Amino acid sequence: MKKADPKASVCISNEYGRLRDAIVGIGSGAYNGKVSWSDDLNGIVASDILEKENDSLVSILESADVKVQRPRRLTKDDIENMYGVGSTDKGYNQAFPRDNVAIVANDLIEFELNDDSRKTDIAGLYDILQERSKDSNICWYSTPHCRLKGTPDNYPALNGRDFVYLDDRMLFALSEGNDIGTNSEGFRWMRNTFAFHDVMAVTLRNGLRYLGQAISVPRPGLAIVCMDGIVALPSFMKEWDIIEISLDEAKAFAADGLSIDEKEYVIGVSEENDNSRIVAELEKRGIKVHKIPFAAHMSLGGSVRSAVLPLRRDVE
């Protein structure tokens, strides 16, 4: 297994090393080719609400000395100039940068997403990724790309929210009929590309759409897990301290939180779901929890972890 160089421009070995650099998403997107998040819909401007939530998240991260970068804001014209007329017909979404990219040690992996509305979002990250990749320690991999409209079954599709990285182990979610997640070809591609890691599949069930809804690892030996959302717990977690969450809690993104380090964790809340039980369980274990309102992001299908792409964490 390749040992991570902690001085490199990207460096990730797990979910809980001290976070140093990260990309936080922005409230830029469109529901479809005609309606933008910045449009006023009956007095509601989604982009403004998303940005207010992002401001709270950025404030917490910066107070913890995390360097935060943001994607380049894309417009419909930007995307169609790059990808062609009609490329925004199903919308686009810059709120969840984690979907597009994963970092393994000092390797940057660009994913081909299964969701047509998300295939162009990577363009907003290229400036940051290209600058980071000037470091000679960095290798930039990409899954094979296919047409914008529809991913054939024989093409690898991967989603960063399906990926949990734990030193020499990688977990990827698989689920039947999931039109936005990782498919079996994507899992095979990742397993073959990173053959020196233990790349393991976790099969989702009962309507969970990505692994970040089912499993979170705030520190070594501790996991938040929705047992009803997965077919089986990974065998190496059998002796871990497990905070078990219900299917309803998982669908309210109780597991989609972000570790700043092993002692600090950020979790999204809403008026309907304050995730207070999970907060209390983490605090019982000596973890400081930051709660931030994140209802607008939740309405789009993700929470804090989804909204952040870590670029550098401390490694031991």
C-alpha positions in Angstrom: 0.0 0.0 0.0 1.3 3.5 -0.9 2.3 5.5 2.1 0.8 9.0 2.2 3.2 11.9 2.1 1.8 14.3 4.8 3.4 17.3 3.1 1.7 16.7 -0.3 -1.0 19.1 -1.6 -3.7 16.4 -1.1 -3.4 13.8 1.6 -6.2 11.6 3.1 -5.8 8.3 4.9 -9.1 8.0 6.8 -12.3 9.8 7.9 -11.0 11.3 11.1 -7.4 12.5 10.8 -7.1 16.2 11.7 -8.8 18.1 8.8 -6.5 20.8 7.3 -7.9 21.7 3.9 -11.3 21.1 2.4 -13.7 22.2 -0.4 -17.2 23.3 0.8 -20.0 23.3 -1.8 -21.9 26.4 -2.9 -25.5 27.2 -3.4 -25.3 27.1 -7.2 -27.5 24.8 -9.3 -30.7 24.3 -11.2 -33.7 22.0 -10.8 -33.8 21.5 -14.6 -32.9 23.4 -17.8 -35.3 26.2 -17.1 -35.5 26.8 -13.3 -32.4 27.8 -11.4 -31.8 27.7 -7.6 -31.4 31.5 -7.8 -34.9 32.0 -9.1 -37.5 33.4 -6.7 -40.1 30.7 -6.3 -43.0 32.1 -4.2 -40.6 34.1 -2.1 -38.1 31.3 -1.6 -34.6 31.6 -3.2 -32.9 28.2 -2.6 -29.4 29.5 -3.4 -29.6 32.1 -0.6 -30.7 29.6 2.0 -28.0 27.1 1.0 -25.4 29.8 1.2 -26.5 30.8 4.7 -26.1 27.2 5.7 -22.7 27.0 4.0 -21.6 30.2 5.8 -22.3 28.5 9.2 -20.3 25.4 8.1 -17.4 27.4 6.8 -17.3 29.4 10.0 -17.0 26.3 12.1 -14.3 24.8 9.9 -12.2 28.0 9.8 -12.5 28.4 13.6 -10.8 25.0 13.7 -8.0 26.3 11.4 -9.2 24.4 8.4 -8.4 26.1 5.1 -11.6 26.2 3.1 -11.8 26.6 -0.7 -15.0 26.9 -2.8 -15.9 25.6 -6.3 -15.9 28.1 -9.2 -19.6 29.1 -9.6 -21.0 27.7 -12.8 -23.9 29.1 -14.8 -26.1 27.3 -17.3 -24.1 29.1 -20.1 -20.8 28.0 -18.6 -21.9 24.3 -18.6 -23.4 24.4 -22.1 -20.3 26.0 -23.5 -18.2 23.2 -22.1 -20.6 20.2 -22.5 -23.0 21.3 -25.2 -26.6 22.5 -25.6 -29.0 20.4 -23.5 -26.3 19.4 -20.9 -28.3 21.2 -18.2 -31.7 19.7 -19.1 -31.8 17.7 -15.9 -30.2 20.5 -13.9 -26.9 20.7 -12.1 -25.8 20.9 -8.4 -22.7 22.4 -6.8 -23.8 21.8 -3.2 -22.1 18.4 -2.8 -18.5 18.4 -4.0 -17.8 15.1 -2.3 -19.7 13.2 -5.0 -17.3 14.0 -7.7 -13.9 13.2 -6.2 -12.1 11.0 -3.7 -8.6 11.2 -2.4 -6.7 8.1 -1.4 -3.3 8.9 0.2 -1.9 11.3 -2.3 -3.9 10.1 -5.3 -6.8 12.1 -6.6 -9.6 10.1 -8.2 -12.2 11.7 -10.4 -15.5 9.8 -10.5 -18.0 9.3 -13.3 -21.4 9.9 -11.7 -24.4 7.8 -12.5 -26.8 10.7 -12.2 -27.2 12.7 -15.4 -27.9 15.9 -13.5 -24.5 15.7 -11.7 -22.0 14.7 -14.5 -21.0 18.3 -15.2 -20.5 19.5 -11.6 -16.8 18.5 -11.7 -16.1 21.5 -13.9 -16.4 23.8 -10.9 -13.7 21.9 -9.1 -11.1 21.7 -11.9 -9.3 25.0 -11.0 -8.6 23.7 -7.5 -7.7 20.2 -8.5 -5.4 21.3 -11.3 -3.5 23.6 -8.9 -3.2 20.8 -6.3 -2.0 18.3 -9.0 1.0 20.5 -9.8 2.6 18.8 -6.8 4.8 16.0 -8.2 3.6 13.7 -5.4 0.1 13.7 -6.8 -1.4 11.2 -9.2 -4.7 12.1 -10.8 -6.8 9.1 -11.9 -10.2 9.2 -13.6 -12.8 6.5 -14.2 -13.7 6.0 -17.9 -16.1 8.8 -19.0 -19.2 8.1 -21.0 -22.0 10.1 -22.7 -23.7 12.8 -20.6 -27.2 11.3 -20.9 -27.4 7.9 -19.3 -24.6 5.7 -18.0 -24.5 2.3 -19.7 -24.5 -0.7 -17.4 -21.0 -1.7 -18.5 -19.4 1.6 -17.6 -18.1 2.2 -14.0 -20.1 4.7 -12.0 -18.9 5.9 -8.6 -20.1 8.4 -6.1 -17.9 9.9 -3.3 -20.7 9.6 -0.8 -20.6 5.9 -1.2 -16.9 5.8 -0.2 -15.6 5.5 3.4 -11.8 5.3 3.6 -10.2 3.8 6.7 -6.4 3.5 6.2 -5.8 0.2 4.4 -9.6 -0.5 4.0 -12.0 1.1 1.5 -15.8 0.7 1.9 -18.1 1.2 -1.1 -21.9 1.0 -1.1 -23.7 -1.1 -3.7 -27.5 -1.1 -4.1 -30.0 -2.5 -6.5 -31.8 0.0 -8.7 -30.0 3.0 -7.3 -29.8 5.5 -10.2 -27.4 7.9 -8.4 -24.9 5.6 -6.6 -22.0 3.3 -7.3 -22.6 0.4 -9.6 -20.8 -3.0 -9.7 -18.5 -1.9 -12.5 -17.5 1.1 -10.5 -16.7 -1.1 -7.5 -14.7 -3.4 -9.7 -12.7 -0.5 -11.3 -11.8 0.8 -7.8 -10.9 -2.6 -6.5 -8.6 -3.3 -9.5 -7.1 0.2 -9.4 -6.3 0.1 -5.7 -5.4 -3.6 -5.5 -3.1 -3.1 -2.5 -6.1 -1.9 -0.4 -8.8 -4.1 1.0 -11.7 -2.7 -1.1 -15.0 -4.0 0.4 -18.6 -3.7 -0.8 -21.4 -2.8 1.7 -24.8 -3.6 0.2 -27.5 -1.0 1.0 -31.2 -1.8 1.6 -34.5 -0.3 2.7 -34.2 2.9 0.6 -30.9 4.2 1.7 -29.2 5.8 -1.3 -25.5 6.1 -0.4 -23.1 4.8 2.2 -22.8 8.1 4.1 -26.4 7.7 5.2 -25.6 4.3 6.7 -22.1 4.5 8.2 -20.0 7.2 9.8 -16.6 6.7 11.5 -15.9 9.6 13.9 -12.7 8.0 15.3 -11.0 4.6 15.3 -13.1 1.8 16.7 -16.3 3.9 16.8 -19.0 4.0 14.2 -22.5 5.3 13.7 -24.4 2.6 11.8 -27.9 2.0 10.5 -28.1 -1.8 10.7 -31.5 -1.8 9.0 -29.9 0.1 6.0 -27.2 -2.4 5.2 -27.3 -6.2 4.5 -24.3 -6.9 6.9 -21.9 -5.0 9.0 -18.3 -5.2 7.7 -16.6 -8.0 9.6 -13.8 -5.8 11.0 -16.4 -3.6 12.8 -17.9 -6.5 14.8 -16.0 -5.6 18.0 -16.3 -1.9 17.5 -18.3 0.5 19.7 -21.4 1.0 17.5 -23.9 3.8 17.9 -26.9 2.2 16.1 -29.4 4.5 14.4 -32.8 3.8 13.0 -33.8 3.8 9.4 -35.7 7.1 10.0 -32.7 8.6 11.6 -30.5 7.5 8.7 -32.9 9.1 6.2 -32.7 12.3 8.3 -28.9 12.2 7.7 -27.9 11.4 11.3 -24.8 9.6 10.0 -23.9 12.2 7.3 -21.7 14.2 9.7 -18.1 15.3 9.3 -15.2 14.6 11.7 -12.8 17.6 12.1 -10.7 15.2 14.1 -11.2 12.4 16.6 -12.6 14.8 19.2 -14.7 17.1 17.1 -17.7 16.4 14.8 -20.1 18.5 12.8 -23.7 17.3 12.2 -26.6 18.9 10.3 -30.0 19.4 11.9 -33.5 20.7 10.9 -36.7 21.6 12.7 -38.0 18.1 12.0 -34.8 16.2 12.8 -32.5 17.6 15.5 -30.5 14.4 15.7 -30.3 15.1 19.5 -30.0 11.4 20.4 -26.9 10.9 18.2 -25.4 14.1 19.5 -25.8 12.9 23.1 -24.3 9.5 22.3 -21.2 11.2 20.7 -20.9 13.6 23.6 -21.0 10.7 26.1 -17.9 9.4 24.3 -16.1 12.7 24.7 -16.6 14.1 21.3 -17.5 17.8 20.9 -20.4 18.1 18.5 -21.2 21.2 16.4 -24.9 21.3 15.3 -25.7 23.5 12.3 -29.0 24.1 10.5 -28.8 22.2 7.2 -32.4 21.7 6.2 -32.0 23.1 2.7 -29.2 20.7 1.9 -31.1 17.9 3.4 -34.0 18.7 1.0 -31.6 18.1 -1.8 -30.5 14.7 -0.5 -27.4 15.3 1.7 -26.0 16.9 4.8 -22.6 18.1 6.1 -20.4 15.3 5.0 -21.8 15.4 1.5 -21.2 19.1 1.4 -17.5 18.8 2.1 -14.6 17.3 0.1 -11.6 16.9 2.4 -8.3 17.6 0.7 -5.8 17.2 3.5 -5.9 15.5 6.8 -3.1 14.7 9.2 -1.7 11.2 8.9 0.3 9.3 11.6 
